Amino acid sequence: PDPALLPDLGPVIARVSGQALTSSYLDQPVLPALDERLRAGWPFRPEELTVVDGAMDALDRVAQVVVRLGDRVVVEHPAFPPVLDLLEQLGAVTIGVDVDDEGMVPEQLAAALDQRPVAVFCQPRAHNPTGVTMSRRRAKVLADLLQHHDARPIVVEDDHSGDIASGKLVSFGQRLPARTVHVRSYSKSHGPDLRLAAVGGAGDVITAVANRRLLGPGWSS
């Protein structure tokens, strides 16, 4: 268009913050203010923290770092069906552990650990499809099993409902911070189109997820 027909942008530009409007590929993927807010509400002190595009994106990226073809992985029974599909795509062998009114059944988890799984996938509250929230008493028993068994699997916690869940969150990361990856989704609390989930915990896993993501989307909007 003819510049003479355009409005004067000088006053508008003068009000724009001096901060760069675009990100650098070398920037941290989590804005400092968001990082501070996430850490303040995290159930344990995470070694590293990043954000991805929703809980399933988080589970997918974590699983690709942790699980290899033929690895055994513990899942809850019943489990969220897409997680089973994801692990099948990776060629994992799933070991189901029944869920009762307090969470995973300890005796079955103990037997599953004897098969030396590389990971344990669980939903600590608002379990889909049963709605169960793991009790603090059960979490202590399960954490003892995980802590003292020489299999030493990574625990992947899917807190898909976040703070809108009515159950109180109990995390294995309070006992096993270096072996726990906690996923906190904000799609249900802030709207499904936000597509944002935070992932925090075991530093080696989170760093690998963030580094691999640089070869794809890089960061969330």
Secondary structure, 3 states (H helix, E strand, C coil): CCHHHCCCCHHHHHCCCCCCCCCCCCCCCCCHHHHHHHHHHCCCCCCEEEEECCHHHHHHHHHHHHCCCCCEEEEEECCCHHHHHHHHHCCCEEEEEEEECCEECHHHHHHHHCCCCCEEEECCCCCCCCCCCCCHHHHHHHHHHHHHCCCCCEEEEEECCHHHCCCCCCCHHHCCHHHEEEEEECHHHHCCCCCCEEEEECHHHHHHHHHHHCCCCCCCC
